[in-house]
Each structure stands twice: as C-alpha cells, then as structure tokens.
Amino acid sequence: MQRAPGKVLLDAVCNHLNLVEGDYFGLEFPDHKKITVWLDLLKPIVKQIRRPKHVVVRFVVKFFPPDHTQLQEELTRYLFALQVKQDLAQGRLTCNDTSAALLISHIVQSEIGDFDEASDREHLAKNKYIPQQDALEDKIVEFHHSHVGQTPAESDFQLLEIARKLEMYGIRLHPAKDREGTKINLAVANTGILVFQGFTKINAFNWAKVRKLSFKRKRFLIKLRPDANSSYQDTLEFLMASRDFCKSFWKICVEHHAFFRLFEEPKPKPKPVLFSRGSSFRFSGRTQKQVLDYVKEGGHKKVQFERKHSKIHSIRSLAMQPTEPNSEVPKQAQQRASLTPGEGAESPGGQSSQQAKERKASAEESGPRQSPALQKSPAGHQRAGVAVEAAAAVAEEEEEVAKDRTQQSKPQPPQPSTGSLTGSPHLSELSINSQGGAVPASVILSPNLSPDTKQASPLVSPLLNDQPCPRTDEEEEGRRKTWQRFPTDKAYFIAKEVSTTERTYLKDLEVITSWFQSAVSKEDSMPETLKSLIFPNFEPLHKFHTNFLKEIEQRLALWEGRSNAHIRGDYQRIGDVMLKNVQAMKQLAVHLWKHGEALEALETGIRSSRRLENLCRDFELQKVCYLPLNTFLLRPLHRLMHYKQVLERLCKDNPPNEADFRDCRAALAEITEMVAQLHGTMIKMENFQKLHELKKDLIGVDNLVIPGREFIRLGSLSKLSGKGLQQRMFFLFNDVLLYTSRGLTISNQFKVHGQLPLYGMTIERSEDEWGVPHCLTLRGQRQSIVVAASSRAEMEKWVDDIQMAIDLAEKSSGPTPEFLASSPPDNKSPDEATVADQESEDDLSASRTSLERQAPHRGNTMVHVCWHRNTSVSMVDFSVAVENQLSGNLLRKFKNSNGWQKLWVVFTNFCLFFYKSHQDNHPLASLPLLGYSLTIPSESEDIHKDYVFKLHFKSHVYYFRAESEYTFERWMEVIRSATSAASRAHSLSHKESHLY
C-alpha cells in the first residue's frame, strides 16, 4: 500500500465511507518538518509519509464550493457540516454571536431533535461547540425553539446555508509578509487568492485577474493580467516563512484553480529529455464540473448511513433508500480507523438490526400487496402538512425515479370516480404488478429539500417493473395478427387517433367539471360569480364531447367489422361524423369565448383570496391534476387546433372524387373559421397562462404579470462571476431578462438574483475574451453579465431570442416603467473581487425561517426539467407542443427480458404520461422528453420487432412499440417535436411566431 500513489489511499477512504463526492475532500498530515501538507495523489505514499506509525492522517474538506446546493449527496453535506462544527470549535470559523448561536442551534437540532429546554441545556453543558459558549446559551436555546420538525438533513442544509455566507468559511490562513514587511495572512478559495490582516479580508485576486502563480524560494509571486483601471503592480510578491511553506501554499492554489475553473483534469506535461525546470506538480482528480456531471447522470447508487452523534431515529433522514448489499461499514472498523473528519467526526455506518426489523414490520403493515421488490423498502414516517413523495424500492436496473406529482400528506376527500384505484395512498410513484394493477410504494419521505432526492428530479421515467410473466413470442405473434385484422387504410388510423385523443380530452374536461368542482363544493372559498363563470361553460362541452366520442367509436366498430359486418362498406369513412359534429360545435362557441375570461377571473380571485389560493394549490397537488390547473381551462381552445390538424390530414389522404373528401373539406372550412375567430384569444391566454405558471416557480418577483409583458424563453445557462461558472435559470421576456438560482426548500422554487432591462442592451459573443465555450456578454445600461450555454445550438437559440427581444424593446416607447419588485439589481461583474450574490452576516438570522410556513410546490415543472437537462424552451416551442398532442396504446419493452407491457400513453406538454388503461383517472408515471434523443433501434440491439422506437438520455434507454406503421410515424412525429425543441426562424415578428 505504501508504494501506491496517494490517490489509492484517498479512494480507499472514500470507498470505506461510501462517499460518491469524495473529490471535495483530501488527506492532510504533518511532514517531517511538522508542516501540515496535503497528500499528493500522484506521488507514492512511501515518499511522503516516512514514518507511518507515528503520523496521523486526517480526512478533511479540501475544496469548499461557492454554493452548498452543488453538493448533491446528503452524506457529503453531513461531512461538510461536521467540518463546520470542527472549525467552530477550533476557532477557525469566526463570526458574530448571533451567527454562532444560530449555527450551534442547527447542530443541536441535528443531534438531539426538537426543542426541549431541559434537554437543550443539559446537552450544551456536556458539549462545547465554541469557546465562551456559556454566554450564548440563552440565544442558542431561543433559536433552537424555532427549528421544530426539522430533520437532521434539513439542519445540515441550513447550517451550510449560514456558514457559506461567513467570511472565514473554508478559509485556511497561511502567514506571510508583504513588500513592506507587514504581517498578513494568505488564503485560497474557490474565487481566487485572498489577503487577510488578522481575520479581516483586506484584498482579493480573482482567478480571472491572475495570469500566473509561481514561487522562488520563500517568495510567493502573483502575476496579474494587465488592467488600465487597476492601481496594482504587474507582479505581487509575498514573503513566507520558508521555501516549504511557500511551495505548499503554491500547490494548494494550483489545485483550487484547476478544481473550480477547469472543465476536466489537466493532462500531464511531457517529461523533458535532458533536464527539468521548475516543479512538475499538477492537479490530479476530477474537477468540480466533472463531479457535478457524474452525480447528475446518476452513475452511482445511493447508500444509507448512520449519524453517530444524532439521537434522532435515522428514519427521518432525507436520504432513506433501500440498503444496498455490503453498504454498511462495520462499527468496529470505524472505531479503529484513524482517518476521521476531524476530532469529533462520525463515519457513516449501517443501521441496527432492530431498526431493520421495525422497518420490515412497518412495510408489511403499510402494503400487504406489494411486489417483492417493494417489500425491501424501509418504511418512513409521514410529516403532517407537507408535501410527500414515495420512493419505490424497485429493481436495481431502474436508473431514474418516476414522479408524476407530489402529494399532500392529509387524506384526500372523496372524488368522483370512474374506475380509479380507491383506497391507495396518494403516492407520486407507482409500479405495475403482475396483474397490471397499481402497487403503492411503502416509503414516504420528508419534503423535497436536499439534492439527494434530486428534488424528485424531473429526470423521471416510467417506474414500471418487469412482470413475472411477460408475454411469450407466441402471444406476441397472436397479438400482431389481431392488429393486422383491422383496416390498413390511413383514414381509419386517423379516425382512430380522433377517438384516442378524444378520450384524453374528456378526461381533461372532467378535471374541471368533476374533480375541481367537487373540491370547490366542499369549501366555501370560491365566489359564486366565479363558479358561474367556470363550470356552466365547461359542462355543456363535456356533455357534447361524450356523445361525440360515442359516435366515433360506433363508426370505428362498423369500420373494423365488429358489428353489422354486412353493411361495413358504407361506413368506412369519418368525414360525415366530423362535419356533423363540427357544425354542432359552432353552437358552443359562446362557451369557448368565456374560457379566457374564466382564466383571468380565476387568477384574479387567487390574488385576492388566500383561501382560494390554498384550494387551487392543494388541488394541483392531487394526482388527477397532472398539469397546471390553468392549463386545463385552455384545453377546449387547444382541441380546436387538433380537429383542424386531423381534417387537414384527412383531406390530404382522401382522393378528391370521394364523398368523404367533400365532407372533410367542408368540416375543415368550418373549423378553420372557428380557429380564426378565437386565434387572438388563444395567443393572449397562452401567454397569460404561462406568466402565471412561471410566477409560481419564482421567489422574489411581485409583478411578473403586467399588461404588455410577453414570455419568450426560459432555460439553464452558466453565469460567470467571481466564483467561476455557476448554473443559473434565465427567464427572457419582451422587456426584461431575469436570472435565478434553484432553492432547495419545501417550496421547490427559484430565487431571483438579478434582472437586466432589455432597452439599450447589447449582446456580444465573447468566447475568446473569457476562454469559455459558447460564451456571451450581455451589456445593459446599468450592468453587464457573462453567460455560457451548454452547446453551440443552445447559444444560437438564446442569441436569436435575446436579439429579437432587444429589437422589440427598442421599437417600444422606451424602458418599461414597472420593474420587478423584490429583486435588487446585481451590479457585480465577473471581474470583481467580491463574491457575487452574497448576503451580509447581519442578515443570517433571517435564514432560520426559510423552511417554515412554506407551501408545497410541484417539483416537476418545465422549469425544473430545463434545469436538470441543462436546456431551454421557448414560447414558440410551447405553441408547437399545443399542436403535437397524442394518445394511444404503446408497448414498453422490459429492460432485462424480451417481454413487452401494454400501457395507455398520453403525450402532452413535452412529456409522456403512462396509465394502466385509458379509464384511469391519473397517470402512474411520467417521462419528460426534453433532452432525450429519438432513434430507431439498430440491429445490434436485438429487438427484432416492427414499429419500435428508442428514447435515450445519457444512460437511460427505453424502447416503445406501436401497433401500426401510421401510429409509429405519428408517435415519432410528435415526440421529435419535444426531444428537439422547435427552432423557428426569427424573420417572423414575435406575434407571427405564435401563429397556429
């Protein structure tokens, strides 16, 4: 082992701890001169640790990221929290009394649970977290009282949220002197090199300003980039205690720069032929970007761990996952290990057998009909009044977590039922058992707080287990022959598409006419005027389309020969049915005109009534409301577009001399007239609906919805700041560009960090200037920012849309007078030495309430999908998505067998929703398609079936099979519109780009 490089030892420690994000940590030890140094990962251990029996190697945090939300694993954040705890005790992390008391209160909450004054004071008497702790005891107890209900994982999160804002967070001081001989301290951080006098930061040199770092004997040299506005010399010089001290600090600086600034590990330099000059040291390991990408791709398995110091039953942890084999660390081995995260750190370990028995018993009680895979899941306790999610313990091959909607923990009131699964818990993930029935998962977790749950990541996929008895090839052949009995002409399949999509449309209408109306009737929170505007204008539509669907299905039955076969030839047409019902539909236009008014009235009512707002929010959390509530109010307008598309295809398919062609052409003329009359209302209402939907996803914006504001694009970009490249969510409107960061709280929303008015803005491509691929500089009248897209194509989409928005702003009367409230401008440029978006220490006490009284919020909205997939979507794409909706049966291939499972699938809103059958009231699972690629399986994939298409995103692959060539082509067509979000030529005006 000693002859192995240092990396082997660090990897062994991380494997021992089951630590995925081990790259943030390092091993430090005192060398033969008693200087504390980091273990070099490339050098043999024997050349670094001369007397291993007398050396204590400490496992500690080495790289402190600018934002703790970048730590994806709960175990990683737990170890960071232990590091903060140790730094407090050793006096490294200095802060004012309020911050210290608040930090300790979160540590106490994590260790002993909810507030009890006697227990608190007893615990504080036995544990000293900082020097002079006694003077702060009353304040600690007072703060701890406000953390009731907070889990250990939430406490870690809040602890890091507070600690990261402190000036000394992650700082290790290195004594030095400046040119004048003044005693100072040097430190390195993710932002660059810092200069301290005592514990006060007096200067900082961002990586963007530093051209070269070097050392000569005891002199540490910083060569800066030339800057006409700077008063600094070209090269700065600092004197350290010895050459070894100087070289040690230089190495740390090289590693920090590489870890936080580079995209990948630097390649080794070729060895010189004759003699070397200078140090050959280089950074070894994954960069932060590589770590983030690895964890996001899900290239690992989550493991349980035990908090040794915590007296709280670990079932409350946010990281509850099925225990993997061999994942437990033997406690005796932990006690013997000398590699610990500081003095008081705990190594993760397995849970006791008693706890395992309790979980097993609880799981058996909660789900007696569970599949064997689900019976392995530990049971969880449900916290009242918060959103919950179910984590199904499915087979190992299912890489992603399926989630269709977070649900409230309170019992759901009885709802109108048309064959739904009754008596099942309201879970966000379901599996399919061998009979095709829904099997509820047994684990209920705490709110979506930490990235361990990946915010119930929108990277969701159908969590549908392989059936114990998949269909055999003979059964499949019989099924194929059954399909081939049906007519093969295209008009039949178009008529069948009308039937399948009409079923989905009726279910969507029932969301309003049955489910929402039932919820409203149980609570006296909606004014009668609003009720009379919504429900009387939807009920006639539901009645009409119920009869319309019956007519279509009767015609299909005749067409297929399932009844009255002797007169089948007279009914191989659909144009007459469409013409009759389109003409009757014109009589309902008075109700369609009211839907836009109903949408505006509902949003107005929500703004003025907290009770109505809570009612609508709670209803959206029900599984039957699989889309935003206001989307269902626009469904009748969208359905007109689908009829228009269907009739266009029928006219194209039918020969002009057939009677069916004349009926189809007449029906097309009628529906086109209706669409033209309602076109203006559709555009206005779609924009209105999208603004209100985005408003729910944002924190720090009060007046997003104002007259004249139009949404253009949203998506993920990296913003360049003093901290380096940081992922931000951008929202582009016709007058302003917002940028936000994701909040990891119950509310699941994005916090607005800044805004750039578009009036007077210029946009420049600046890849060469900053050395960052796909980079843009946006220069506003008051501030400038530098952003980078994930690809060249993404950058071009943003350039086109931002330039179009700038042109529209320039043509307007001038700058928009109403700016977004509660979002102060961020005037920090990427060159500034100060850390961007950092709150003052005086504001830290306010963060303790950030988890309190926040309402549950959907975590699978389009904003979250774009964040996780690192992509963007425009209003043009949303308009195209309205046109491309489809429903029908598909067969989904099991991953580890040749069996296929029949599912009812609905494609809408860039997402596939999976049902057991078309009669189900809510989906079992969903798969957002943004970022996925759509292909046909190759020969090497050994599918050997007709009409199969393949969806894949990184390591996630799914095969689906259609029933005919026509349906295969239709599924390919509509899914392609989502997997490659539509790119529209921007020669059109903004209004024209929304035309149907």
Secondary structure, DSSP 8 states (H G I E B T S, - for coil): -TTSBHHHHHHHHHHHTT-S-GGGEEEEEE-TTS-EEE--SSSBGGGT-S-GGG---EEEE----S-GGG---HHHHHHHHHHHHHHHHHT-S---HHHHHHHHHHHHHHHH-S--HHHHHHHHHH---STT-GGGHHHHHHHHGGGTT--HHHHHHHHHHHHTTSTTTT---EEEE-TT--EEEEEE-SSEEEEEETTEEEEEEETTTEEEEEEETTEEEEEE---TT--S-SEEEEE-S-HHHHHHHHHHHHHHHHHHH-SS--------SS---S------S--HHHHHHHHHTT-S-------TT--S-GGGSTT-----TT----HHHHHH----SSTT--------HHHHHHHHHHHHHH-TT--TTGGGS------TTSEE-B-----TT--S---S--EESS-------SS---S----S-EEE-TTS-EEE-S-B---S-SGGGTTT-S---------SS---HHHHHHHHHHHHHS--SHHHHHHHHHHHHHHHHHHHHHIIIIIIHHHHHHSTTS-HHHHHHHGGGTHHHHHHHHHHHHHHHHHHHHHHTSS-GGGGGGG---HHHHHHHHHHHGGGHHHHHHHHHHHHHHHHHHHH-HHHHHHHHHHHTSTT--S-HHHHHTHHHHHHHHHHHHHHHHHHHS-TTSHHHHHHHHHHHHHHHHHHHHHHHHHHHHHHHHHHHHHHHEES-S----TT--EEEEEEEEEEETTEEEEEEEEEESSEEEEEEE--STT--EEEEEEEE-TT-EEEE-HHHHT-TTEEEEE-SS-EEEEE-SSHHHHHHHHHHHHHHHHHHHHSSSS-S---TT-------TT-SS-TT---GGGGGGGGGTTTT-----S-SHHHHHHHHT-EEEHHHHHHHHH--EEEEEEEE-SSSS-EEEEEEEEETTEEEEESSTT-SS-SEEEE-TT-EEE---GGG----SSEEEEEETTEEEEEE-SSHHHHHHHHHHHHHHHTT----TTS-TTGGG--
